[in-house]
Amino acid sequence: MSLFSNYPSLADRMFQEIYETYKNRVFAVVGSKIRDRDDVLDIMQNVFFHLWIYRESLTKENSESIIIKTCKQEISNFISLQKKQPITQESAHIKLSDESDDMLEAALEKEEQLNAVQLSMELLPISRKQILTLNKMEGITQEKIADQFGLSKKAVEKQISKAVQFLRNRHKNS
């Protein structure tokens, strides 16, 4: 056992700071899409659980964009799971308006598109996929990625451009 095992790591302390900073904002973002407070709290728990798992990769520069994207992803997962729930006698009495049905369908369609893009990303060369993910998903600048990979900024820019073009072409034809 280490002498410092009782002390939280830097990543743990940063996660605590992120939680304290963003808990109200996450509640507001989730609450703007989901009406039931218990469901909002469940989704918030999922968001922060996901962030806890990936806390080592969070930085001050990318945390806000990752948190908002994680909120959207968890809301989408929740809506998708709700759609798959069997209809009970109680829920059969609840009638969704046409507008909410359309919104749900749009959210599910968007989720399907995101899943298709994620599958297509698996076809990219590993380094290109890593560069694209770092830049577009985690918000890391091209300069920092170039330093990390030992490439020029222009090479990173070209890799991102090729990846985006590949994904556009795959989904234009689908």
N, C-alpha and C positions, 0 to 999 in steps of 0.2 A: 504494500500500500504506500502510495506516495505521500510525502509530507504535505503536498498541496491538494490532495484529493477532496478535501472538504470545501475548497474554494471553487466557485463557478469559473468556467473557462471564459475567455474573452468573447467567444461566440455565444455562450449562454447569457452573459451580461448584455451583449448587444441585442439578443433576442428579447430579453426582458424590456429593454429600452424601446424596441420596436413595438412590442405588445402595448406598453403604456402609451406610446405616441399614437398608435393607429387603431386601438380597440374601438373608440367611438366612431371613427371614420368607417371602419369595416362594418360596424353595426348599421350605420346610415346607408352604406352602399347596398348591403344585403336587404335591409329593411325597405329600401325603395322598390325592390323587386318581389319580395316575399312578405305577405301580410301577417301571418301567424308568428307571434313573438317567440314561441317555443321552437318553431322551425328556423327562425332567424338565429337564435342562440345555438342550435345544432349546427347550422352552416358555419357560423363564426368559429365554433370549436373545430370543425373540419379545416377551415382556412388556417387557423393557428397551428393545428397539428401538422398540416402540410408544411407550413413555414418552419416549424420546429425541426422536422426531418431534414430540411435543406438549409438550416440556419448557418452552416459553415460557408455557404456561397452567397449569403446576403451581405451587402455592403450599404453604406449610407447613400451611395449614388444610385443603386438599383432597387432598393427595398420598396419604394412606393410603387413603381411600375409592376414589380413582381406581386406585391400585395393585391393591387387592383385586379391584375390578371388572375390571380388565385381566387379572388372573390367571384369573378365572373365564371371561372371554371367550376367552382363548387356550387354556385347557383344553377348552372346548367346541369350538373350531375344530379342535383336535387330534383329539378323539374323532370329530368329524364326518368329518375326512379319513381316519381309520382305518377308519371304516365304509365309505367309498367305495373303499378299496384293493381291487384284485382279489385273489382267493384264490389263493395259491400252494400248491404241494404241501406245503411246510413248514407253512404256516399252516393247512392243512386238518386237520392232526393235532392242532391246539390246539383244545380244546373249552371254550367259555365256560360257566360255570354259569348256571342259570336266573336266579339273583339278579343276576349281572353283566349279563346280557342285559336284564333289567328296568331296571337302573340306566342302562344305555346308552340304552335306548329313552326313558326319562324325561328324560335329558339332551338327547337329540335333539329330543324334543317341546318341551322348554323353549326350546331354541335356535330352533325354528320359531316359537314364540310370540313370542320376542324380535324375530325378523326381521319378523313381522307388525306388531308394535308400531312398529318403526322405519319400516316403510313407511307406517303410519298417521300417524306423526309428520310425514312429508313433506307431509301434507295440511293441517297446521296453518298458520295465518298465520306468517310469518317471525319476527316479534318474539315471538309466543307460544311458538313452538318454541325460540327462543333462551333465553327466560326459563326454560322448563321444563328444558332441557338444562343450563343453568348451575346451577339449583337441585338437580335430582334426580340428574344424572349427575356433575357436577363438585363438588357439595357447597357451592356458594356460598350464603351466607345471603340471605334475601329483602331485608334491609336494604341489603346491598352491591349487589344487583341493582337495587334501586330507585334508589340513587345513580347507578349506571352508566347507567341508562336515563332518568334524570330523572323518575321516577315516584314516587308515594307507595307506602309498604309495602303498603297496602290494595289498590292497583291491581295490584301484583305478585302478591299473594296471590290476587286474583280471576282473573288471567291463568293462574296455575298451576292453580287450581281448574277453570277452564273447559277447559284442556288435558287434565287428568286425566279429567274427566267425558266429554269427547269420546272419549278412548281407551277408557274403560270401555264406553261405548255401542257403539263399533265392534266391540269384541271380545266383548261379551256376545251380539251377534247373529251372530257367526261360528261 
